[in-house]
Amino acid sequence: MIRNEEETTFSGQEKFRVETFIVIMDKLDICLLKRLEQYNDLDRKFGFLTYFKSMTEEEIVDMAKNLGKIYPDDLDCDIFPEEMIHFTKLVDEQDEEGKIKMPSALKCLQIIHDNKLKSVFPNVEVAYRLYLCLPVANCSAERAFSKLKRVKNELRSTMKNPRLNALSLMTIERSLLKEINTDEIIVEFQKKKRK
């Protein structure tokens, strides 16, 4: 049985909200969730490098072993956990009067360099450098949301909603668009035009 459903018609503002704004907000939500996952993953791997003062020695050793397994070419799994324990003791000694509650990774790396301890804690130094140099992609959500400014600017102020929606999706999902073979689409378009 075929049902003829009436097509809902929206006003211009409501159509823009449904076809463009909600699509962009969905993409923003997805990007923010991806960012949260990336930060949680980073925290699981490297978090102990910054909040070791609130951890037991066993937890530090376990976390250091896990990080050594993730980066076996950069860190010596056998030595790194012990180096990390010794380094935490050094930071505790340098912290007179408990001023440093949770030292930043940069502060810890500065302690190693200022005291010329790179040869004493080579794996710890490498771990902090890895942590500080990791590129966490955290601007994709902002980038996706700001695409609308590029698509609908003063030069395109009279653009209709279907085209605006299509251009917005193309700029937001450009990573998928790059994977599409445009030569095949052009050939297919030419075939249809000839008919």
Buried (B, 14 or more C-beta within 10 A) or exposed (E): EEEEEEEEEEEEEEBBEBBBBEBBEEBBEEBBEBBEEBEEEEEEBBBBBBEBBEBEEEEBBBBBBBBBEBBEEBBBBEBBBEBBBEBBEBBEEEBEEEEBEEBEBEEBBEBBEEEEBEEBBBBBBBBBBBBBEEEEEBEBBEEBBEBBEEBBEEEEEEBEBEEBBEBBBEBBBEEEEEEEEEEEEEEEEEEEEEE
